[in-house]
Amino acid sequence: MGELRARMAIVDHADLHADRAARAAHLVTLAAAGVPVVVLDELDATLHELLGEPLATALEAAAGEPPADLETRERLSVEQRRAALGQHSLDARWRQVATAVDLPLPPPPTVSVVASTNRPDYLDNLLAQYAKQTYPTRELVLVLHGDAFGDGLHERIPGLVDGPVRVVRVDGARNLGEALNAGVAASRGEILSKMDDDDWYGRDHLADLVLALEYSGADLVGKGADFVWLAELGITIRRFTGYAETPSRSMGGGTLTMPRRTLGRAGGWPAVPTGVDRALIDAVLATGGRIHRTHGYGYLLNRHGVGHTWSSAIEYFIGASQVQRRGLDLALAACQP
């Protein structure tokens, strides 16, 4: 499978398989492994049933010619893998079988999104990014860091987002790591995920990260900051094309996701004012934990130059960019509203 992952795509046709069941198994295996597949013929109703509509639709959307560039290849890989794992992963299959025989099912693991903010101006963006997530069992733990928020806001926020919302106030004298730990202490989920108030996220962001935890077996997963909005220049860039699905330390802090036990073994978020994300990654590795960087789609870093804990100069981002688009291009990163 390693050799296949290095190819731009695998072409497929009914004549290459003994029967429909064998073909469906082959297509699911490739798609679930992140190998883009281009089908050269029409998928009939039986294959649609065997594959499931999400995967069949994703395969038909890529029918015809193999991708001509790495960006198109990665988009196909992400869409097909998401569809395959959503229908054919061990957890998905177990739930399908249990439903068929009327066994009671526990809900999927709850994801506690822990978001710390000291900027009222970004609160609406944070709530909007959280609200559009498709992952079904989640809660928002909002840490209001400092005294910039009015008293009435604390009571109004839970009514602005569907589902559980926990609001935690933290004194501005405490550093970011301490603020995040206060949020974790108030959370209830089995999985913890950090979101930043000024970045943009795709609808499947949380769902993708939960899947990455499952198929990678890692203790900590995240997305690379492949897509960046450079507000000072008014351009959206893409960088690092081709570095997805690797055990890389280079992950966006606003995407770090882990089981609760991982954070406990690491001693919680490091109590530092800056560099808290890299410090946590190092702490997880120091305990023998495994890390995994999945694809970067569904995450757009907002590099506006105000209040950042990541101090890299704008030249750093420009030098690493491989695609540049004028204006804020949310679609480039699959972060549409």
Contacts in CASP RR format, 6 or more apart in sequence:
PFRMAT RR
TARGET T0000
AUTHOR 0000-0000-0000
METHOD contacts of the structure
MODEL  1
MGELRARMAIVDHADLHADRAARAAHLVTLAAAGVPVVVLDELDATLHEL
LGEPLATALEAAAGEPPADLETRERLSVEQRRAALGQHSLDARWRQVATA
VDLPLPPPPTVSVVASTNRPDYLDNLLAQYAKQTYPTRELVLVLHGDAFG
DGLHERIPGLVDGPVRVVRVDGARNLGEALNAGVAASRGEILSKMDDDDW
YGRDHLADLVLALEYSGADLVGKGADFVWLAELGITIRRFTGYAETPSRS
MGGGTLTMPRRTLGRAGGWPAVPTGVDRALIDAVLATGGRIHRTHGYGYL
LNRHGVGHTWSSAIEYFIGASQVQRRGLDLALAACQP
1 33 0 8 1.000
1 35 0 8 1.000
4 10 0 8 1.000
4 30 0 8 1.000
4 33 0 8 1.000
4 35 0 8 1.000
5 33 0 8 1.000
5 34 0 8 1.000
5 35 0 8 1.000
5 245 0 8 1.000
7 35 0 8 1.000
8 36 0 8 1.000
8 66 0 8 1.000
8 67 0 8 1.000
8 73 0 8 1.000
9 35 0 8 1.000
9 36 0 8 1.000
9 37 0 8 1.000
9 38 0 8 1.000
9 62 0 8 1.000
9 66 0 8 1.000
9 67 0 8 1.000
9 73 0 8 1.000
9 76 0 8 1.000
10 30 0 8 1.000
10 35 0 8 1.000
10 36 0 8 1.000
10 37 0 8 1.000
10 38 0 8 1.000
11 37 0 8 1.000
11 38 0 8 1.000
11 39 0 8 1.000
11 40 0 8 1.000
11 66 0 8 1.000
12 23 0 8 1.000
12 26 0 8 1.000
12 27 0 8 1.000
12 30 0 8 1.000
12 37 0 8 1.000
12 38 0 8 1.000
12 39 0 8 1.000
12 40 0 8 1.000
13 39 0 8 1.000
13 40 0 8 1.000
13 41 0 8 1.000
14 20 0 8 1.000
14 23 0 8 1.000
14 41 0 8 1.000
16 23 0 8 1.000
17 23 0 8 1.000
17 26 0 8 1.000
20 44 0 8 1.000
20 46 0 8 1.000
20 47 0 8 1.000
20 50 0 8 1.000
21 50 0 8 1.000
23 47 0 8 1.000
24 47 0 8 1.000
24 50 0 8 1.000
24 51 0 8 1.000
27 37 0 8 1.000
27 39 0 8 1.000
27 51 0 8 1.000
27 55 0 8 1.000
27 59 0 8 1.000
28 51 0 8 1.000
28 55 0 8 1.000
28 84 0 8 1.000
28 88 0 8 1.000
30 37 0 8 1.000
31 37 0 8 1.000
31 55 0 8 1.000
31 58 0 8 1.000
31 59 0 8 1.000
31 80 0 8 1.000
31 81 0 8 1.000
31 83 0 8 1.000
31 84 0 8 1.000
32 81 0 8 1.000
32 84 0 8 1.000
32 85 0 8 1.000
32 88 0 8 1.000
32 89 0 8 1.000
32 215 0 8 1.000
33 81 0 8 1.000
34 77 0 8 1.000
34 80 0 8 1.000
34 81 0 8 1.000
34 245 0 8 1.000
35 77 0 8 1.000
36 62 0 8 1.000
36 66 0 8 1.000
36 67 0 8 1.000
36 73 0 8 1.000
36 76 0 8 1.000
36 77 0 8 1.000
36 80 0 8 1.000
37 59 0 8 1.000
37 62 0 8 1.000
37 76 0 8 1.000
37 80 0 8 1.000
38 62 0 8 1.000
38 63 0 8 1.000
38 64 0 8 1.000
38 65 0 8 1.000
38 66 0 8 1.000
38 67 0 8 1.000
39 59 0 8 1.000
39 60 0 8 1.000
39 62 0 8 1.000
39 63 0 8 1.000
39 64 0 8 1.000
40 63 0 8 1.000
40 64 0 8 1.000
43 51 0 8 1.000
43 56 0 8 1.000
43 59 0 8 1.000
43 60 0 8 1.000
47 56 0 8 1.000
48 56 0 8 1.000
51 59 0 8 1.000
51 87 0 8 1.000
52 87 0 8 1.000
54 82 0 8 1.000
54 83 0 8 1.000
54 86 0 8 1.000
54 87 0 8 1.000
55 80 0 8 1.000
55 83 0 8 1.000
55 84 0 8 1.000
55 87 0 8 1.000
55 88 0 8 1.000
57 83 0 8 1.000
58 79 0 8 1.000
58 80 0 8 1.000
58 82 0 8 1.000
58 83 0 8 1.000
59 80 0 8 1.000
61 79 0 8 1.000
62 76 0 8 1.000
62 79 0 8 1.000
62 80 0 8 1.000
67 73 0 8 1.000
67 76 0 8 1.000
70 241 0 8 1.000
70 242 0 8 1.000
71 238 0 8 1.000
71 241 0 8 1.000
71 323 0 8 1.000
74 241 0 8 1.000
74 242 0 8 1.000
74 244 0 8 1.000
74 295 0 8 1.000
74 297 0 8 1.000
75 297 0 8 1.000
75 334 0 8 1.000
77 244 0 8 1.000
77 295 0 8 1.000
78 208 0 8 1.000
78 295 0 8 1.000
78 297 0 8 1.000
82 204 0 8 1.000
82 207 0 8 1.000
82 208 0 8 1.000
82 211 0 8 1.000
85 92 0 8 1.000
85 211 0 8 1.000
85 214 0 8 1.000
85 215 0 8 1.000
86 92 0 8 1.000
86 211 0 8 1.000
89 211 0 8 1.000
89 214 0 8 1.000
89 215 0 8 1.000
90 214 0 8 1.000
91 108 0 8 1.000
91 214 0 8 1.000
95 105 0 8 1.000
98 104 0 8 1.000
98 105 0 8 1.000
99 105 0 8 1.000
107 136 0 8 1.000
107 137 0 8 1.000
108 135 0 8 1.000
108 136 0 8 1.000
108 137 0 8 1.000
108 210 0 8 1.000
109 137 0 8 1.000
109 189 0 8 1.000
109 190 0 8 1.000
109 191 0 8 1.000
109 210 0 8 1.000
110 137 0 8 1.000
110 138 0 8 1.000
110 139 0 8 1.000
110 188 0 8 1.000
110 189 0 8 1.000
110 190 0 8 1.000
110 191 0 8 1.000
111 135 0 8 1.000
111 137 0 8 1.000
111 138 0 8 1.000
111 139 0 8 1.000
111 189 0 8 1.000
111 191 0 8 1.000
111 192 0 8 1.000
111 193 0 8 1.000
111 206 0 8 1.000
111 210 0 8 1.000
111 257 0 8 1.000
112 138 0 8 1.000
112 139 0 8 1.000
112 141 0 8 1.000
112 184 0 8 1.000
112 187 0 8 1.000
112 188 0 8 1.000
112 189 0 8 1.000
112 191 0 8 1.000
112 192 0 8 1.000
112 193 0 8 1.000
113 130 0 8 1.000
113 138 0 8 1.000
113 139 0 8 1.000
113 140 0 8 1.000
113 141 0 8 1.000
113 193 0 8 1.000
113 194 0 8 1.000
113 195 0 8 1.000
113 206 0 8 1.000
114 141 0 8 1.000
114 143 0 8 1.000
114 180 0 8 1.000
114 183 0 8 1.000
114 184 0 8 1.000
114 187 0 8 1.000
114 192 0 8 1.000
114 193 0 8 1.000
114 194 0 8 1.000
114 195 0 8 1.000
115 126 0 8 1.000
115 130 0 8 1.000
115 140 0 8 1.000
115 141 0 8 1.000
115 142 0 8 1.000
115 143 0 8 1.000
115 194 0 8 1.000
115 195 0 8 1.000
115 196 0 8 1.000
115 197 0 8 1.000
116 143 0 8 1.000
116 145 0 8 1.000
116 170 0 8 1.000
116 176 0 8 1.000
116 179 0 8 1.000
116 180 0 8 1.000
116 183 0 8 1.000
116 197 0 8 1.000
117 123 0 8 1.000
117 126 0 8 1.000
117 142 0 8 1.000
117 143 0 8 1.000
117 144 0 8 1.000
117 145 0 8 1.000
117 197 0 8 1.000
118 144 0 8 1.000
118 145 0 8 1.000
118 146 0 8 1.000
118 148 0 8 1.000
118 172 0 8 1.000
119 148 0 8 1.000
119 197 0 8 1.000
119 198 0 8 1.000
119 307 0 8 1.000
120 148 0 8 1.000
120 149 0 8 1.000
120 153 0 8 1.000
122 197 0 8 1.000
122 198 0 8 1.000
123 149 0 8 1.000
123 153 0 8 1.000
123 197 0 8 1.000
125 197 0 8 1.000
125 198 0 8 1.000
125 200 0 8 1.000
126 142 0 8 1.000
126 195 0 8 1.000
126 196 0 8 1.000
126 197 0 8 1.000
126 198 0 8 1.000
127 140 0 8 1.000
127 157 0 8 1.000
127 160 0 8 1.000
127 161 0 8 1.000
128 337 0 8 1.000
129 195 0 8 1.000
129 199 0 8 1.000
129 200 0 8 1.000
129 201 0 8 1.000
129 202 0 8 1.000
130 140 0 8 1.000
130 161 0 8 1.000
130 195 0 8 1.000
131 161 0 8 1.000
131 162 0 8 1.000
132 201 0 8 1.000
132 202 0 8 1.000
132 203 0 8 1.000
132 337 0 8 1.000
133 201 0 8 1.000
133 202 0 8 1.000
133 203 0 8 1.000
133 204 0 8 1.000
133 205 0 8 1.000
133 206 0 8 1.000
133 207 0 8 1.000
134 203 0 8 1.000
134 204 0 8 1.000
134 206 0 8 1.000
134 207 0 8 1.000
135 204 0 8 1.000
135 206 0 8 1.000
135 207 0 8 1.000
135 210 0 8 1.000
138 206 0 8 1.000
139 163 0 8 1.000
139 164 0 8 1.000
139 165 0 8 1.000
139 166 0 8 1.000
139 187 0 8 1.000
139 188 0 8 1.000
139 189 0 8 1.000
140 161 0 8 1.000
140 163 0 8 1.000
140 164 0 8 1.000
140 165 0 8 1.000
140 166 0 8 1.000
141 165 0 8 1.000
141 166 0 8 1.000
141 168 0 8 1.000
141 183 0 8 1.000
141 184 0 8 1.000
141 186 0 8 1.000
141 187 0 8 1.000
142 157 0 8 1.000
142 165 0 8 1.000
142 166 0 8 1.000
142 167 0 8 1.000
142 168 0 8 1.000
143 168 0 8 1.000
143 169 0 8 1.000
143 170 0 8 1.000
143 179 0 8 1.000
143 180 0 8 1.000
143 182 0 8 1.000
143 183 0 8 1.000
144 153 0 8 1.000
144 154 0 8 1.000
144 167 0 8 1.000
144 168 0 8 1.000
144 169 0 8 1.000
144 170 0 8 1.000
145 170 0 8 1.000
145 172 0 8 1.000
145 174 0 8 1.000
145 176 0 8 1.000
145 179 0 8 1.000
146 169 0 8 1.000
146 170 0 8 1.000
146 171 0 8 1.000
146 172 0 8 1.000
147 172 0 8 1.000
149 169 0 8 1.000
154 167 0 8 1.000
154 169 0 8 1.000
157 165 0 8 1.000
157 167 0 8 1.000
158 165 0 8 1.000
158 167 0 8 1.000
159 165 0 8 1.000
164 188 0 8 1.000
166 183 0 8 1.000
166 186 0 8 1.000
166 187 0 8 1.000
168 182 0 8 1.000
168 183 0 8 1.000
168 186 0 8 1.000
170 178 0 8 1.000
170 179 0 8 1.000
170 182 0 8 1.000
172 179 0 8 1.000
174 182 0 8 1.000
175 271 0 8 1.000
175 272 0 8 1.000
175 273 0 8 1.000
175 276 0 8 1.000
176 269 0 8 1.000
176 272 0 8 1.000
176 273 0 8 1.000
176 274 0 8 1.000
176 276 0 8 1.000
176 309 0 8 1.000
177 269 0 8 1.000
177 270 0 8 1.000
177 271 0 8 1.000
177 272 0 8 1.000
177 273 0 8 1.000
177 276 0 8 1.000
178 269 0 8 1.000
178 271 0 8 1.000
180 194 0 8 1.000
180 269 0 8 1.000
180 276 0 8 1.000
181 268 0 8 1.000
181 269 0 8 1.000
181 271 0 8 1.000
184 192 0 8 1.000
184 260 0 8 1.000
184 263 0 8 1.000
184 268 0 8 1.000
184 269 0 8 1.000
189 260 0 8 1.000
190 259 0 8 1.000
190 260 0 8 1.000
191 210 0 8 1.000
191 213 0 8 1.000
191 257 0 8 1.000
191 258 0 8 1.000
191 259 0 8 1.000
191 260 0 8 1.000
192 257 0 8 1.000
192 258 0 8 1.000
192 259 0 8 1.000
192 260 0 8 1.000
192 263 0 8 1.000
193 206 0 8 1.000
193 209 0 8 1.000
193 255 0 8 1.000
193 256 0 8 1.000
193 257 0 8 1.000
193 258 0 8 1.000
194 253 0 8 1.000
194 254 0 8 1.000
194 255 0 8 1.000
194 256 0 8 1.000
194 257 0 8 1.000
194 277 0 8 1.000
195 201 0 8 1.000
195 254 0 8 1.000
196 253 0 8 1.000
196 254 0 8 1.000
196 302 0 8 1.000
198 302 0 8 1.000
198 304 0 8 1.000
199 254 0 8 1.000
199 299 0 8 1.000
199 300 0 8 1.000
199 301 0 8 1.000
199 302 0 8 1.000
200 229 0 8 1.000
200 298 0 8 1.000
200 299 0 8 1.000
200 300 0 8 1.000
200 302 0 8 1.000
200 330 0 8 1.000
200 333 0 8 1.000
200 335 0 8 1.000
201 298 0 8 1.000
201 299 0 8 1.000
201 300 0 8 1.000
201 335 0 8 1.000
202 297 0 8 1.000
202 298 0 8 1.000
202 299 0 8 1.000
202 333 0 8 1.000
202 334 0 8 1.000
202 335 0 8 1.000
202 336 0 8 1.000
204 298 0 8 1.000
205 223 0 8 1.000
205 255 0 8 1.000
205 298 0 8 1.000
205 299 0 8 1.000
206 257 0 8 1.000
208 223 0 8 1.000
208 294 0 8 1.000
208 295 0 8 1.000
208 297 0 8 1.000
208 298 0 8 1.000
209 221 0 8 1.000
209 222 0 8 1.000
209 223 0 8 1.000
209 255 0 8 1.000
209 257 0 8 1.000
209 294 0 8 1.000
210 257 0 8 1.000
212 218 0 8 1.000
212 221 0 8 1.000
212 222 0 8 1.000
212 257 0 8 1.000
212 292 0 8 1.000
212 294 0 8 1.000
213 221 0 8 1.000
213 257 0 8 1.000
213 258 0 8 1.000
213 259 0 8 1.000
216 245 0 8 1.000
216 290 0 8 1.000
216 292 0 8 1.000
216 294 0 8 1.000
217 290 0 8 1.000
217 292 0 8 1.000
218 247 0 8 1.000
218 289 0 8 1.000
218 290 0 8 1.000
218 291 0 8 1.000
218 292 0 8 1.000
219 258 0 8 1.000
219 259 0 8 1.000
219 262 0 8 1.000
219 284 0 8 1.000
219 289 0 8 1.000
219 290 0 8 1.000
219 291 0 8 1.000
220 256 0 8 1.000
220 257 0 8 1.000
220 258 0 8 1.000
220 262 0 8 1.000
220 280 0 8 1.000
220 281 0 8 1.000
220 284 0 8 1.000
220 289 0 8 1.000
220 290 0 8 1.000
220 291 0 8 1.000
220 292 0 8 1.000
221 251 0 8 1.000
221 256 0 8 1.000
221 257 0 8 1.000
221 258 0 8 1.000
221 291 0 8 1.000
221 292 0 8 1.000
221 293 0 8 1.000
221 294 0 8 1.000
222 251 0 8 1.000
222 252 0 8 1.000
222 253 0 8 1.000
222 255 0 8 1.000
222 256 0 8 1.000
222 257 0 8 1.000
222 292 0 8 1.000
222 293 0 8 1.000
222 294 0 8 1.000
223 251 0 8 1.000
223 252 0 8 1.000
223 255 0 8 1.000
223 293 0 8 1.000
223 294 0 8 1.000
223 295 0 8 1.000
223 296 0 8 1.000
223 297 0 8 1.000
223 298 0 8 1.000
223 299 0 8 1.000
224 240 0 8 1.000
224 243 0 8 1.000
224 248 0 8 1.000
224 250 0 8 1.000
224 251 0 8 1.000
224 252 0 8 1.000
224 255 0 8 1.000
224 293 0 8 1.000
224 296 0 8 1.000
224 299 0 8 1.000
225 250 0 8 1.000
225 251 0 8 1.000
225 252 0 8 1.000
225 299 0 8 1.000
225 301 0 8 1.000
226 238 0 8 1.000
226 239 0 8 1.000
226 240 0 8 1.000
226 241 0 8 1.000
226 243 0 8 1.000
226 295 0 8 1.000
226 296 0 8 1.000
226 297 0 8 1.000
226 299 0 8 1.000
226 333 0 8 1.000
227 236 0 8 1.000
227 237 0 8 1.000
227 238 0 8 1.000
227 296 0 8 1.000
227 297 0 8 1.000
227 298 0 8 1.000
227 299 0 8 1.000
227 300 0 8 1.000
227 301 0 8 1.000
227 332 0 8 1.000
227 333 0 8 1.000
227 335 0 8 1.000
228 236 0 8 1.000
228 237 0 8 1.000
228 238 0 8 1.000
228 239 0 8 1.000
228 300 0 8 1.000
228 301 0 8 1.000
228 303 0 8 1.000
228 317 0 8 1.000
228 321 0 8 1.000
229 235 0 8 1.000
229 236 0 8 1.000
229 300 0 8 1.000
229 301 0 8 1.000
229 302 0 8 1.000
229 303 0 8 1.000
229 304 0 8 1.000
229 328 0 8 1.000
230 236 0 8 1.000
230 237 0 8 1.000
230 303 0 8 1.000
230 314 0 8 1.000
230 317 0 8 1.000
230 318 0 8 1.000
231 302 0 8 1.000
231 303 0 8 1.000
231 304 0 8 1.000
231 305 0 8 1.000
232 303 0 8 1.000
232 304 0 8 1.000
232 305 0 8 1.000
232 314 0 8 1.000
233 314 0 8 1.000
233 318 0 8 1.000
234 326 0 8 1.000
234 327 0 8 1.000
234 328 0 8 1.000
235 324 0 8 1.000
235 325 0 8 1.000
235 326 0 8 1.000
235 327 0 8 1.000
236 300 0 8 1.000
236 324 0 8 1.000
236 325 0 8 1.000
236 327 0 8 1.000
236 328 0 8 1.000
236 329 0 8 1.000
236 332 0 8 1.000
236 333 0 8 1.000
237 317 0 8 1.000
237 318 0 8 1.000
237 321 0 8 1.000
237 322 0 8 1.000
237 323 0 8 1.000
237 324 0 8 1.000
237 325 0 8 1.000
238 321 0 8 1.000
238 322 0 8 1.000
238 323 0 8 1.000
238 332 0 8 1.000
238 333 0 8 1.000
239 317 0 8 1.000
239 320 0 8 1.000
239 321 0 8 1.000
239 322 0 8 1.000
240 250 0 8 1.000
240 320 0 8 1.000
240 322 0 8 1.000
241 322 0 8 1.000
241 323 0 8 1.000
243 250 0 8 1.000
243 293 0 8 1.000
244 293 0 8 1.000
244 294 0 8 1.000
244 295 0 8 1.000
244 296 0 8 1.000
245 292 0 8 1.000
245 293 0 8 1.000
245 294 0 8 1.000
245 295 0 8 1.000
246 292 0 8 1.000
246 293 0 8 1.000
247 290 0 8 1.000
247 291 0 8 1.000
247 292 0 8 1.000
247 293 0 8 1.000
248 291 0 8 1.000
248 293 0 8 1.000
249 278 0 8 1.000
249 281 0 8 1.000
249 282 0 8 1.000
249 285 0 8 1.000
249 291 0 8 1.000
250 293 0 8 1.000
251 277 0 8 1.000
251 281 0 8 1.000
251 291 0 8 1.000
251 293 0 8 1.000
252 277 0 8 1.000
252 299 0 8 1.000
252 301 0 8 1.000
253 277 0 8 1.000
254 277 0 8 1.000
254 299 0 8 1.000
255 299 0 8 1.000
256 277 0 8 1.000
256 280 0 8 1.000
256 281 0 8 1.000
258 284 0 8 1.000
262 284 0 8 1.000
262 289 0 8 1.000
263 269 0 8 1.000
263 280 0 8 1.000
265 284 0 8 1.000
265 287 0 8 1.000
265 289 0 8 1.000
266 280 0 8 1.000
266 283 0 8 1.000
266 284 0 8 1.000
266 286 0 8 1.000
266 287 0 8 1.000
267 283 0 8 1.000
268 280 0 8 1.000
268 283 0 8 1.000
269 276 0 8 1.000
269 280 0 8 1.000
270 276 0 8 1.000
270 279 0 8 1.000
270 280 0 8 1.000
270 283 0 8 1.000
272 279 0 8 1.000
273 309 0 8 1.000
274 309 0 8 1.000
274 311 0 8 1.000
275 309 0 8 1.000
275 310 0 8 1.000
276 309 0 8 1.000
281 291 0 8 1.000
284 291 0 8 1.000
285 291 0 8 1.000
296 333 0 8 1.000
297 333 0 8 1.000
297 334 0 8 1.000
298 333 0 8 1.000
298 334 0 8 1.000
298 335 0 8 1.000
299 333 0 8 1.000
299 335 0 8 1.000
300 330 0 8 1.000
300 332 0 8 1.000
300 333 0 8 1.000
300 335 0 8 1.000
303 314 0 8 1.000
303 317 0 8 1.000
323 332 0 8 1.000
325 332 0 8 1.000
330 336 0 8 1.000
330 337 0 8 1.000
END
